Each structure stands twice: as structure tokens, then as C-alpha cells.
């Protein structure tokens, strides 16, 4: 191989690495966005679960009061 071929080979490899880096940056951005969405959904579901638990406890209390009377 001569110097020109070596340089061309290096340029191709560098271009490939640049492309891979860009792809990984985009994938990382997408994963972070998905993580943020999942964390938001998790927070929403926890609140929904808390409300359901509270309603259920209220219903159970009412049933207990009915049994006692």
C-alpha cells in the first residue's frame, strides 16, 4: 500500500466512525426521551394507584360501618 491508499482508507474509517457516532448520539437522545416518558407515566400510575387505594379503603370502611349497625 502507498501513502495515498493509507490516507483514503483512514478517511473511510473516520467517516464510518463519524456516522456511527451520530447514530449513537441519536439513539441516546431517543432512549433518554423514552426514559423521561416512562418516568412520567410511572408517576401518573402511582398517583392513580394511590387514588384507587384510597377509594377502596373508603368502600371497605363503609361496608364495615354497615356491618356494625
N, C-alpha and C positions, 0 to 999 in steps of 0.2 A: 504494500500500500504506500501511496505517496502522501505528502502533507495535505494536498487538496482533498483527497478522498477521506483522510482522517478528519479534516475540518468539516466536510459535508456530513460525515457520519455523526460527528459531535453535534452539529446543528440539528440534525434529525432527532437525535436523542433529547436534546434540550427542548425542542418543540413538543416532543411527546411528553416530557415531564411538565412543561407549562400547561398543556392540555389536561393532564391528569390532575395537576394542582387545582386548576379551575373547576374541574368536575368535583373534586373533593370539597372545595370551598362551597359549591352549590349544594352538595349533599349534606354538608354540615349545617348550612343555613336551613335547609329543609327539615333536618332532624331536630334542630332547635325549635323551629316553628311548631312541629308536631308535638314536641315535649311541652311547650307552652300551652298548646291547645288541650293536651291531656291533663295537665295540671289544673287548668281552668275547669275542665269537665269534672275532674276529681273533686274540686272544691264545691261545685254545684251539686254533685251527687251526695256528698257528705251532708250538705245543708238539707237536701231533700230527704235523706235518711233520718236526720235529726227531727225534722218536722213530722215524718211518718211515725217515728218512735213516740214523739210527744202526743200525737193523736191517738195512737194505740194505747198508751198509758192512760189517757183520759177516758177512753172507752172502757178499759178494764176497771178503772175507778168507779165509773158509773154503774157497771154491772155489779161490782161489789156492794155499792150502796143499795142497789135494787134487792140484792140477796139479803141484806141486813134488815130491810124494812118489811 
